[in-house]
Amino acid sequence: DADDSDEVSDVDHGEGDGGDQLIGGSGRHAGFGDSSNGKVLGERTAKPDVRPKGQAEQDSKRHIKRNHADDLSLAVLNQTASIGNYRCMDPDIRVGTNMVSIPRGTPRGHFSYFVVYTRSVLVEQSNPTALSFDAASLAFVALGLVFLDKDLDEYEVGGDLTWKPPPTMGLITEYRVYLAEDAVGSNRTFVASVSFANNKYLVGMDTPLRSFSHFLVYTSTHLLEHITPVAHAVNDQSASVSSIAFVDRDLDFEELGGRIYWKEPATSNQLEKYSIYISED
């Protein structure tokens, strides 16, 4: 199993053209390019800066590049700034529009936020509304992972692993199930792939738990696996009897008869019955 920890899901976010997507995830996976010249996505460019020198210097101190002709501006917030340091992404978004599509493969560079400014005829607002790429990426993460261990042997698990689909399916084609040593996937080992149409996987009985402590489920397209899983801590159910005793009251040779006694297990949440056998060892 190859280490997929440095991959990010290439899936659509929101409603847009079939070939467009919003890109989420952490900064090392996807990009929005550099901020030189206030260049706009695609073949469109921001209008040239025609402000008086004094105004330009004032705006430069605030790290803002304005497009005065717009009613609504969509920008990208710099990762290290509380506001500003952005390039305009579409200079023609008008009032009455509440969606914009980002072309697939758009370079991300050092940016980490989408920021939307509104403006009147005279001035742009000072405090925009922002969405981090990481938060957008979470729309593709499965929810509500649950596992109930029905294998009563210690250090072994088995039972149904269930989850809910992510808020946005996009191009997701499957879920990938892992066991790992923590909730972020340390030393994970692949368990199974599950079709996106199913939200359940039956973990086989007698599955060794070893050093693992969590089940993880990642969403995946046919090319890439999302970097963020949904995790569930494994509660290993163990229920073994102890202190078995038998008093033979049948005095015939090679015959048995009498009562068997045992001490019940302390934990019995999944215990339904006992089975008694005779064996050769």
CORJO-V27103 format. One record per residue. SS is DSSP state (alpha for helix, beta for strand, coil for the rest). Layout:
ss->(SS SS)
This chain:
ss->(coil coil coil coil coil coil coil coil coil coil coil coil coil coil coil coil coil coil coil beta coil coil coil coil coil coil coil coil coil coil beta coil coil coil coil alpha alpha alpha beta coil coil coil coil coil beta coil coil coil coil coil coil coil alpha alpha alpha alpha alpha alpha alpha alpha alpha coil coil coil coil coil coil coil coil coil coil beta beta beta beta beta beta beta coil coil coil coil coil coil coil coil coil beta beta beta beta beta beta coil coil coil coil coil coil coil coil coil beta coil coil coil beta coil coil coil beta beta beta beta beta beta beta beta beta coil coil coil coil beta coil coil coil coil beta beta beta beta alpha alpha alpha alpha alpha alpha alpha alpha coil coil beta beta beta beta beta coil coil coil coil coil coil coil coil beta beta beta beta beta beta beta beta beta coil coil coil coil coil coil coil coil coil beta beta beta beta beta beta beta coil coil coil coil coil coil coil coil beta beta beta beta beta beta beta coil coil coil coil beta beta beta beta beta beta beta beta beta coil coil coil coil coil beta beta beta beta beta beta beta coil coil coil coil beta coil coil coil coil beta beta beta beta coil coil coil coil coil coil coil coil beta beta beta beta beta beta beta coil coil coil coil coil coil coil coil coil beta beta beta beta beta beta coil coil coil coil coil coil coil coil coil coil coil coil coil coil coil coil coil coil)
